[in-house]
Amino acid sequence: MSSATSTASLPSGLSVLTTFPDVLFIPEITFGGLVWILVASSKVLSPILQGWVMFVSVFCFVMSITLLCLYVCGAHGGSSSWVTLDVVCQETAALFYLSAAVLEAYFTYVVRELTSPLIMTIYQENIAAVVFAFLATLMYVIHKVYSLLRWKSS
């Protein structure tokens, strides 16, 4: 895989899937989709809190898929403004996912205090959602750091 600091422009075509940090789109989409599925399948005990987690997971999932498709199609055309857009999107996603992961962890901690069988199922689903939310956060933070390096060198 080539380094993000060796080229100042975004790759296009299928080279997006072989260039670091752009290859991180795949785990970002995977972990984000898993958060989306797990939160959507659990019973909503705190609508405002879980609503934010759902918004973040759906928003970042759609944003990542859209950016990946645009990069693969070569819609950026080598413009440096797309490098800036990439940085802004990754920073926003990292911040949003960090807040969602912390809120989901807090919600899971609170639900742990309830001890009915139905609540245990919700608790287990939310533990998985917390793990995947923090993994998605990590992927977005790594992608953000390398996107910033690419932006600085452009």
N, C-alpha and C positions, 0 to 999 in steps of 0.2 A: 504494500500500500504506500502511496506517496504521501509525503508530509504536507500538512496544511500551510506550513510556512514557506514551502518551496515555490508555490504558485500563489499569486495574489488574486486570481480570478476563480470563479466557481466552475467546476467541471460540468460538462453536459453529456447527454446520452447515457449509456450504461456505465461510463466511467464514474458516475456519481456513486454507484454501489461498490466501487473499489477504492475510493479516495477517503482518507481520514480527514476530517471528522464527519463527512457526509454519509458514511456507512452507518453512522449512529442513528440515522432516520429509522432503520429497521427495528432496533430494540426500543426506540422511543415509541414507535407506533404499536409494537407488540405489548409493551408494559402498559401504555396508556389505554389500549383496548381492553386489557385484562382488568384494569381499575374500573373502567366504564362498565364492563359486564358484571363485575362483583358488586359494585355499589347499586347498579340497577336491579340486580336479582335479590338484594337484601330488603328486608322490611324497613321502611323509613320511620325511624323513631324521632329523629330531629330533622325536620324538613329544610330548615335554613342552612344547617351545617352540611348535610348530605347533598343539598341542592348546589352548593358551591363546589363540592367535590365533583359532582356530575358535570357542572358547567365547565370546570377546568379540564376534566378528562375528555369531554366531547370537543371542546374548543381546540385543545392541543392536538388531538387526534386528527381533526379535519385540517388544521393548519399544517401539520407535518405531512400529511398525505398530499395536500395541495402543493406545498413547496417541493416535495420530492417529484411529483408529476411535472411541475414547471421546469425543474432542473433537468429531468430526463428528456423532456421535449426540447430543451435548449431555448426556452422563452426569454431567458435573461440576456442572451446575445453578447455576453462579455462585458456588460455594463457594470461599472463599479457601484452604482446605486443598489444593485442586487446584493452585493456583499454587505452593505449597510443594513438592508432589509433582513438579511439572514441573521445578523447580530441582534437586531431589535427583536425578531421573532424568538430567537433562542433565549435571550434575556428575559423576555416576557413569560415564556413557557417555564423557565427555571424558577422564576419568582412565584408564578401561579401554582406550580406543582409543589413547591416547598410549603406554601401556605395550605394547600389542600391536604398534603401528607400529614402535616402537624395537626390539622383539624380532625382528620380521620383517625389519627392515633389517639387524640383526646377523646373522641366519641367512643372508640373501642374500649378505652380505659374506663369510661363511665358505664358502658353497657356491661362490663365484666362484673359489676356489683350486683346485677340482676341474675337470678339463678334458675329461671324456668327452662325447660327443654327448648322451647321456641327461641328464647334469647340466646341459648348456647349456639344454635345454628347461625344466628345473626352475628354473634361474636366471632365464630370461626371464619365466616365470610369476610368480616371486616378486618380480621388479622391479615388475611391474604391480601385484601385491598391496600392495607397500610404498607405491607412489604413491597408490593408492586408499585405503589405510589412513590415510595422512597427510591426504588430502583429507577423509575422514570425520571425522578428529580436528579439523580446522579447522572443519568445519560444526558439530560438537557444541560446540566452544569458543565460537563466535560465538553459537550458540543459548543456551548457558549464560549468557553475559554479558548478553544481552538478557532472558533469563528472570529473572536476578538483579535487573535494573533494574525489571522488572514486579513482582517480589516485594517489592522495597523500597518501591514506590509503593502497594502494596496495604495 
